[in-house]
Each structure stands twice: as structure tokens, then as C-alpha cells.
Amino acid sequence: MDFLQIAKSRYSVRKYKDMPVEKEKLDKILEAGRVAPTGVNAQPQRIIAVTSREGLEKLGKGAKTFNAPVVLIVCTDKDSAWVRPADGKNIAEIDASIVTDHMMLQATELGLGTVWMCWFKPDVIREEFNIPNSYEIVNLLAVGYADCEPLSADRHGEMRKRIDETVTYA
Ligand SMILES: Cc1cc2nc3c(=O)[nH]c(=O)nc-3n(C[C@H](O)[C@H](O)[C@H](O)COP(=O)(O)O)c2cc1C
């Protein structure tokens, strides 16, 4: 499948089969995140791959897991990310989101469903997983085999803005 077709066929999966993700597939997803670009190659992402029943139960106290067999907690270490000198903007969250996107699209290519989540209770997750205060929890990415009808890859005509609503040329 070419890249645009993978991107169009991805949709948010909020119901998963009670089926594990194969280790080789999870390794490949994590590898896609590892090779993602980050500002000045700082690689501030710190990822907790939650795969155990116990871990998923703990995560369920601070997030919806949609019964996914794998949820990746994508954190970022603000102290190790690049800071733009002109205005002091720390790009750690941008880096973490690029990593998340790489992993999400790799999972799609492997035939897995995903949902990216920012709705969660950071304090609860931090406590449950002993995440240091210096890390920000940026995204959760649930991964597993979808237990729902796939959304059409052609849906974007209606579900997305037109190019001229979001892009200008200068
Ligand atoms: C940054 C970000 C945060 C999101 N947070 C959540 C979330 O907390 N819970 C959820 O169910 N979906 C979440 N989503 C999924 C979006 O709602 C979804 O991607 C969007 O509605 C488009 O639908 P699609 O993914 O099926 O194409 C998030 C997506 C992104 C990119």
C-alpha cells in the first residue's frame, strides 16, 4: 500500500478484539518510533509499552483503554529537548507527537487498529507508573486488532476540511 493509502485507511479504533499483538509487530511499531525525527535529534521521548493485564488495569484508572491489548504511554523529557532561542519554546511535545504518529501509521500498515488519546488523567498515570515529574505524559496510543467495521478510506472528502481551508500559498 502506498503511504497516502495507509494514511487514508487509518481510523480511530475504540473497540478491540481480545487478541494479543504479536511481539514482532510491537517491536516494529516501537522501531518506527525510534527512527522518527526529533529536533536536533534530541530524542526526548520516553515510552512505556503497557502490555500486561496488571499494567492495563492500572492504566484504566486514569484513561480509557478500549480493551486494547497494548497501550503506549508516550512521555517526553522536557529537560532533554531543544529549546528555540528566539522565544524559549521547548519542542518536547512536538517530538513526542512525531514519534507517536510514526508508531500509529506503522501499526496501520501492519493491519492493526489504533486510537491516539489525549484524554487521560496525567496525575493518576504518573502515580501508577512512577513516572518522574520531569517527564510530561503527552499521548497514549492504544494498539490492537479492531473489533468494528472499518471506516472507508474514501471518507475524508466529507470528514476533513478542503485543502483550501487549511493551506495557503505564499
Ligand atoms: C492529538 C489527538 C488527541 C486525541 N485524543 C483522543 C481521545 O482522548 N479520545 C478519543 O477517543 N480519541 C482521540 N483522538 C482521536 C480523534 O478524535 C480522531 O483522530 C478524529 O476524530 C478523526 O477521526 P479518525 O481518527 O477516525 O480519522 C485524538 C486524536 C488526536 C490526533
The ligand as a Tripos MOL2 file, in Angstrom:
@<TRIPOS>MOLECULE
LIG
   31    33     1     0     0
SMALL
NO_CHARGES

@<TRIPOS>ATOM
      1 C1         -3.9190   14.7260   19.3870 C.3       1 LIG1
      2 C2         -5.1070   13.7940   19.3560 C.ar      1 LIG1
      3 C3         -5.8110   13.5540   20.5160 C.ar      1 LIG1
      4 C4         -6.8900   12.6630   20.5210 C.ar      1 LIG1
      5 N1         -7.4970   12.3450   21.7090 N.ar      1 LIG1
      6 C5         -8.4750   11.4310   21.7070 C.ar      1 LIG1
      7 C6         -9.0280   10.9670   22.9490 C.ar      1 LIG1
      8 O1         -8.6060   11.3560   24.0320 O.2       1 LIG1
      9 N2        -10.0370   10.0410   22.9140 N.ar      1 LIG1
     10 C7        -10.5020    9.5500   21.7250 C.ar      1 LIG1
     11 O2        -11.4060    8.7150   21.7430 O.2       1 LIG1
     12 N3         -9.9910    9.9500   20.5240 N.ar      1 LIG1
     13 C8         -8.9900   10.8680   20.4940 C.ar      1 LIG1
     14 N4         -8.4090   11.2340   19.3120 N.ar      1 LIG1
     15 C9         -8.9200   10.6920   18.0550 C.3       1 LIG1
     16 C10        -9.6270   11.7820   17.2320 C.3       1 LIG1
     17 O3        -10.8640   12.0890   17.8130 O.3       1 LIG1
     18 C11        -9.7720   11.2880   15.7950 C.3       1 LIG1
     19 O4         -8.4880   11.0500   15.2590 O.3       1 LIG1
     20 C12       -10.5010   12.2730   14.8970 C.3       1 LIG1
     21 O5        -11.8270   12.4570   15.3160 O.3       1 LIG1
     22 C13       -10.5230   11.8110   13.4400 C.3       1 LIG1
     23 O6        -11.1160   10.5370   13.3220 O.3       1 LIG1
     24 P1        -10.2870    9.3060   12.7180 P.3       1 LIG1
     25 O7         -9.0640    9.1130   13.5650 O.co2     1 LIG1
     26 O8        -11.2120    8.1270   12.8060 O.co2     1 LIG1
     27 O9         -9.9270    9.6400   11.2960 O.co2     1 LIG1
     28 C14        -7.3180   12.0800   19.2970 C.ar      1 LIG1
     29 C15        -6.5940   12.3340   18.1400 C.ar      1 LIG1
     30 C16        -5.5020   13.1610   18.1610 C.ar      1 LIG1
     31 C17        -4.6990   13.3620   16.8980 C.3       1 LIG1
@<TRIPOS>BOND
     1     1     2 1
     2     2     3 ar
     3     2    30 ar
     4     3     4 ar
     5     4     5 ar
     6     4    28 ar
     7     5     6 ar
     8     6     7 ar
     9     6    13 1
    10     7     8 2
    11     7     9 ar
    12     9    10 ar
    13    10    11 2
    14    10    12 ar
    15    12    13 ar
    16    13    14 ar
    17    14    15 1
    18    14    28 ar
    19    15    16 1
    20    16    17 1
    21    16    18 1
    22    18    19 1
    23    18    20 1
    24    20    21 1
    25    20    22 1
    26    22    23 1
    27    23    24 1
    28    24    25 2
    29    24    26 1
    30    24    27 1
    31    28    29 ar
    32    29    30 ar
    33    30    31 1
@<TRIPOS>SUBSTRUCTURE
     1 LIG1         1 GROUP 0 **** ****
